[in-house]
Amino acid sequence: MTTKIRRPAPLTDAGRARLNAELSRLRMEREPQLAAQLHEARDQASAWEEGDYMALQEEIMRVQGRIQEIEASLAAERVEDATVPAGVVAIGSEVTVRDNTGRSHTFVVVSPVEADAARGHISASSPIGAALLGKSAGVEVTVKVPAGLRTLAILSVE
């Protein structure tokens, strides 16, 4: 049996800042709150329901797990502007495309950790993000998405 080691994807400066803020909030606010609740639960063991105590322990484990995920992501390298020529899609690029219906869409290609479709941030490992990586304006890519094949013409890369 072989073990795959996953390296964290490079982060944009904005993604790194968001993760640092979340890590700070978890460490400075959430962990102390949970520690105080656990201390109270241990002091007043007879007053706590077993289910409530178990739920508290599960929340502590969830928060600790999220802290470990964030720390691993923050250990990733920074996205360097110099690693990819200007005008070529890379992590951190803002890309405007026109689809086969004629509509234009603008995406920011980010690491999987930073992906947020509601903000227009697509993962570099998503079908569209992966198809755009390394391409430049004027290129057309065909992407297999759940709805079928989609052709995108790259209009600009910033």
Sequence and secondary structure as in RCSB ss.txt:
>XXXX:A:sequence
MTTKIRRPAPLTDAGRARLNAELSRLRMEREPQLAAQLHEARDQASAWEEGDYMALQEEIMRVQGRIQEIEASLA
AERVEDATVPAGVVAIGSEVTVRDNTGRSHTFVVVSPVEADAARGHISASSPIGAALLGKSAGVEVTVKVPAGLR
TLAILSVE
>XXXX:A:secstr
          B HHHHHHHHHHHHHIIIIIHHHHHHHHHHHHHTGGGS HHHHHHHHHHHHHHHHHHHHHHHHHT
S B  GGGS TTB  TT EEEEEETTS EEEEEEE TTT BGGGTEEETTSHHHHHHTT BTT EEEEEETTEEE
EEEEEEE 
